[in-house]
Amino acid sequence: MSYLRFEKAVMTNLQESLRRELLRTNRSGAYSSSTLVDCNTRKYHGLLVVPVPELDDENHVLLSSLDCTVIQHGAEFNLGLHKYQGNTFSPNGHKYIREFDASLVPTTTYRVGGVILKKEAIFQAYEDRILIRYTLVDAHSATTLRFRPFLAFRSVRQFTHENATASREYTPVDHGIKTCMYAGYPDLYMQFSKKNEFVFMPDWYRGIEYPKEQERGYASNEDLYVPGYFEMPIKKGESIIFAASTSQTKATGLKKLFDDEVGVRVPRDNFYHCLVTAAHQFHNRKPNDDRYLLAGYPWFKARARDTFIALPGLTLSIDERDYFELVMKTAEKGLREFMEGKPLSVKIYEIEQPDVPLWAVWAIQQYVKDVGRDEGFKKYGQLLKDIVLFIEEGGHPNLRLDENGLLYTDGRDKAVTWMNSTANGRPVVPRSGYIVEFNALWYNAVKFCASMAADLNDQESAAHLEQLAAKVKQSFVETFVNEYGYLLDYVDGVNMDWSVRPNMIFAVALDYSPLSQQQMKSVVDICTRELLTPKGLRSLSPKSGGYNPMYVGPQTQRDYAYHQGTAWPWLGGFYMEACLKLYKRSRLSFIERQMVGYEDEIDYHAIGTISELFDGNPPFHGRGAMAFAMNVAEILRTQKLLEKYSYQK
């Protein structure tokens, strides 16, 4: 039985099928995404969505969708589905779906009378090309297929509407056509593996609506341009390949191309294999061979903090050390340029955030644990030294090392932590001063680098760093530990945040903690009682003021809820690491039960991956981006930790 299979009852029930999304990606940042029934519900959905660097830094929807119509004895059965204004769905092709299977290649099986048609879609790994294979499994009469492409040629952040500027011109190419609606865009090539007839019948389909945008309080409808349709006969047992791309390919090679792509896919036959495939979806390679990790889909780019937090889980946890090194090579280039005050030559965003160097140290620390101290220090020892020196000497414009050994950051007017939501131009959670996870990371970094110096027989540096660490430890306890057994979230002079937030968990989970054993246990206990959900840790306790766990409604409403009670799986990863660190094997069954809450998501929201965040109250619906790198990474890293502790005696 397939791990990711959905029967007819789910597929024909739009309340169930429209909430489930599917994502296919390549390594350039291009992707293909829709719902299981191929009805687009977001403006970010599209069959071919690609970056167009000549225009801007966004992705662009070229081909929105492709409707397939089965024709027998002059009767037409359109398998497409679109939502139009007035809550109208047409042409209701979902009613012909018999099943959907996403275990290897996402496959939809349609049944129309005696016709059984199978559709398989795959995104080429290193080209901006979507490939769809249509196979006529069974038919008792002569059958014709008609394909009608819906074109958008717009940014994922905008809509297109009927206009006189759009070009209707097209040029025949090998078994297809190429067209381009607007100047500045690449040509869209639509080709088939079989000779066909293209009938030019230009028209606009008006009032197509995207309910996800409605939910988010945005404009939600657009018009899509259909230049005409392709038509060809198909015999029982025959397969026809459709390709949409920004470059032409040889039509006769499409069948081999499809088979080759299938051959390198990992079957998603269990939770782990789903996560491995999900991890690969965040890989991003630029033409100059720089490697990145995208923070998520469909709207995130490569962000510095996300990169360093996600990097160990997305690479080392699945034995892909080489990709860790490739991404770190690009990230190190950006870090050094920032530390030296040079313009950035890499496409990593938010590298100026004050905790980014601290997370870089943590990522390298995970690498060292994986490859061994000798090899790890040889590769990244100099970078570690330079980061600590950069911080000590006050090189960062918003990270000050005070006499007490703690790091001070100004976050009153601009969000500087991962809790970065803003409203009316100001942080919703203005965390400023001594921030708890910054200083937990700082203590961990200093102790780690002290151990490195000792291993390298640099006694002078080791002694200096140990002395600094002792000062940080004392000040950390004096500043953050309160009489109620948890840690203050931040302290800025007389201002201190008593909210129970998950950021204190890092002071326990990191390899080097400034807390005593009893203090660590107290922090974990409070996180368990007040923050733990089946989907990770809440960003705020229900007992704290301002608790707002439901990430729904217009943008401003969601901004105020973003870090005020929503649950985040990546935080759950550090929580589970803290539990294993403190309680060892006695917590294994507890952690395994916690992982079930994540596996439940694999077939519910974005198939085979993990959403950005979840409501903090039952039923813990997935929200935000359909795929989030840090969440996938920390679940993978937790699985690796479970294996480690399971084999310990």
Secondary structure, DSSP 8 states (H G I E B T S, - for coil): --TTEEEHHHHT-HHHHTT-EEEEE-TTS-EEEEETTS---STT-EEEEEE-TTT-SSEEEEEEEEEEEEEETTEEEE---EEETTTEEES-GGGGEEEEE-SSS-EEEEEETTEEEEEEEEE-TTSSEEEEEEEEEE-SS-EEEEEEEEEEEEETTS-----SSS---EEEETTEEEE-SSTTS--EEEEESS--EEEEEEEEEEEEE-HHHHHTTS--EEEEEEEEEEEEEE-TT-EEEEEEESS---GGGHHHHHHHHHHT-----SHHHHHHHHHHTTEEE-TT--EEE--EESS---BHHHHHHHHHHHHGGGT-HHHHHHHHHHHHHHHHHHHTT----S--B-TTSTTHHHHHHHHHHHHHHHH-HHHHHHHHHHHHHHHHHHHHTT-STT-EE-TTS-EEB--SSS--SS---EETTEESS---BEEHHHHHHHHHHHHHHHHHHHHTT-HHHHHHHHHHHHHHHHHHHHHHB-TTSSB-SEEETTEE-----GGGGHHHHSSS-SS-HHHHHHHHHHHHHHTEETTEEESS-TTSTT------SSHHHHHHHTTTT-EEHHHHHHHHHHHHHHHGGGGHHHHHHHHHHHHGGGGTSBTTS--SEE-SSTT--EESSSEEHHHHHHHHHHHHHHHHHHH--
